Amino acid sequence: MPQIQQPSNQIKLTNVSVVRLKKGGKRFEIACYKNKVQEFRNGVETNLDDVLQINNVFVNVSKGEVAKSGDLQKAFGKSDVNEIVKEILKKGEVQVGEKEREHDLGSLRKEIATLVAEKCVDPATQRPYPVGIIEKAMSEAGFSVKPNKNAKSQVSECIKLLQSESNLPIQRARMRIKLSLPVADADRLREKIVELAEKVESDETGDSDREITMLIDPSQFRVINDLLQKECKGRGRLETLTFTATANPSAST
């Protein structure tokens, strides 16, 4: 097939997102601006002219093969191109090029590694690892990035896999907190609070307050704070001493 010479004023399909829908045994595609497909699906963007690079339905976008009107009528039961485009936009599958997919996966992998590095430490030194070290351990552990999930939702799974399948000694960073409880509330609340701790470092009762210093998983901070707000009605106090538990408890005080 001879190559069609594009006129100099024709739009070049750069940063294109192709949305594909198979219907009636045929494949139909539309050429959209990147990121606009999701905006249309979310209802943020309603103007088709701002979503489509070319207002037409193709059999193959990359080859510039436009779908025949007879095929559209047969597959969709209608000939209105705008209505057909809307159906493809809503139901079609967004096609991602190989290079773009690799780039997106690489970025997502880096984001996961960065979050893991922020949340974890070397158990021996209690210091965080560089992101590059985490990335190497992820490869060693065979961690597979899930492109359909965000980075934050994959962090816990990644940490578990690093702990079981990699040679990198790693643990979640611990938060050191100090609670000041009115003596009247302390006896009633102590057991509930201590259950949430990994280690109680000190527990001292003064004239009016009871102070408890302990190490917790950072995920428990909100739980303890909510418990304090609910049970002490503003009379208790919670403060963070350090985020990462150090080998020497006195280092943070």
VEXVO-863516 format. One line per 5 residues: for each residue x, y, z of C-alpha. Coordinates in steps of 0.02 Angstrom, whole numbers. Each point is the difference from the previous one (the first is absolute). Layout:
VEXVO-863516
X,Y,Z  ... .
This chain:
VEXVO-863516
0,0,0  78,168,-50  32,115,147  -119,145,12  89,167,1 .
-68,103,143  -30,183,-39  114,115,99  -145,75,96  -68,-169,60 .
6,-40,185  143,-115,46  -54,-131,124  117,36,144  -38,-45,182 .
-145,-102,-67  -106,-118,103  -89,-129,-106  -163,-70,68  -52,-165,-79 .
-168,-89,3  -37,-168,-82  -180,-12,-57  -91,-103,-129  158,-98,-35 .
97,156,-50  122,116,85  -35,186,13  121,132,65  0,185,40 .
149,117,24  -10,100,161  110,123,92  98,-80,140  -83,13,172 .
-163,63,-74  -81,-172,-9  -4,-17,189  -63,178,18  -144,-40,-119 .
-41,-160,95  1,95,165  -115,133,-70  133,136,17  13,23,-189 .
-160,1,-105  58,83,-161  46,-134,-128  105,125,-99  115,14,151 .
12,-189,19  25,-55,-181  152,37,-104  -100,-42,-156  -190,-9,3 .
-15,-165,-91  -10,-186,30  143,-107,-65  32,-183,-31  183,37,35 .
56,169,65  186,-25,-30  -31,-41,-185  -132,134,-19  -132,-126,-59 .
-172,77,27  -145,-116,41  -132,-18,-136  -170,75,40  -84,-166,-46 .
107,-93,128  -41,129,133  -186,-14,-35  8,-190,6  102,-8,162 .
-78,143,99  -173,9,-77  22,186,-32  97,115,-115  21,155,110 .
191,8,20  -9,103,160  -113,-128,84  112,-143,-58  154,93,63 .
-82,23,171  -36,-187,11  180,-43,-46  62,127,129  -108,-74,137 .
22,-186,-37  163,-12,-96  170,-52,61  139,130,5  149,-63,-100 .
172,38,68  157,-10,-106  142,-114,57  120,144,35  -132,96,94 .
-48,-155,100  181,-30,47  21,182,50  -159,-1,105  47,-163,86 .
175,66,34  -71,159,78  -123,-100,105  139,-117,56  107,149,53 .
-147,75,95  -30,-164,94  185,-14,42  1,181,64  -150,-34,114 .
80,-161,65  162,96,36  -100,130,98  -89,-132,104  141,-124,33 .
172,-11,79  150,-115,17  -35,-94,165  185,7,49  23,188,-19 .
-181,58,5  41,111,-149  -94,8,-165  70,-79,-158  31,101,-160 .
-138,-23,-130  123,-85,-120  35,-138,128  -187,-28,22  -23,-12,-189 .
137,-133,-13  -81,-99,141  -169,12,-87  77,-79,-156  86,-133,105 .
-166,-42,85  -90,-8,-167  -123,139,42  -122,32,-143  -73,173,-16 .
-188,1,-30  -35,136,-129  -184,12,46  36,42,184  78,156,74 .
169,-4,88  -68,24,176  -112,-155,-10  150,-109,-50  121,50,138 .
-54,-126,134  9,-146,-122  171,60,-58  69,10,178  -64,-175,42 .
82,-70,-158  166,88,39  -2,-75,175  -34,-177,-63  85,-10,-170 .
146,123,-3  166,-2,92  -26,178,61  -30,11,189  -147,118,12 .
-135,49,124  -132,134,11  58,160,83  -66,22,176  -69,159,75 .
44,51,178  -142,90,85  -35,70,173  -174,1,74  -50,107,146 .
-160,-62,80  -96,71,149  24,-120,145  -188,-20,9  -4,-70,-177 .
166,-93,-1  -51,-160,90  -153,-17,-110  92,31,-165  175,-69,28 .
-40,-179,-50  -85,53,-163  144,115,-45  142,-120,45  -81,-135,-108 .
36,112,-151  185,21,44  145,-105,-59  103,49,151  -34,105,156 .
160,94,41  -58,93,156  -158,15,104  4,129,138  -136,72,110 .
14,178,66  -114,104,109  -131,32,-132  59,-88,-160  61,-171,-53 .
131,5,-139  27,-151,-112  138,-3,-131  -11,-140,-127  44,-61,-174 .
-141,-30,-122  -27,-43,-182  -41,169,-82  -168,-70,-56  -54,-6,183 .
27,186,30  -173,51,-61  -82,-143,97  82,59,162  -39,182,-36 .
-184,-40,-34  -9,-102,161  74,146,98  -120,126,-76  -151,-111,33 .
43,-56,176  92,151,74  -104,138,-79  154,108,-33  81,-32,170 .
133,-117,-70  153,47,-104  91,-97,-136  166,52,-76  121,-78,-123 .
179,-11,63  81,-82,-151  -66,-87,-154  133,-134,-13  41,-100,155 .
185,23,37  110,-128,85  24,118,148  -168,52,75  78,151,85 .
55,70,-169  -170,77,-29  -31,76,169 .
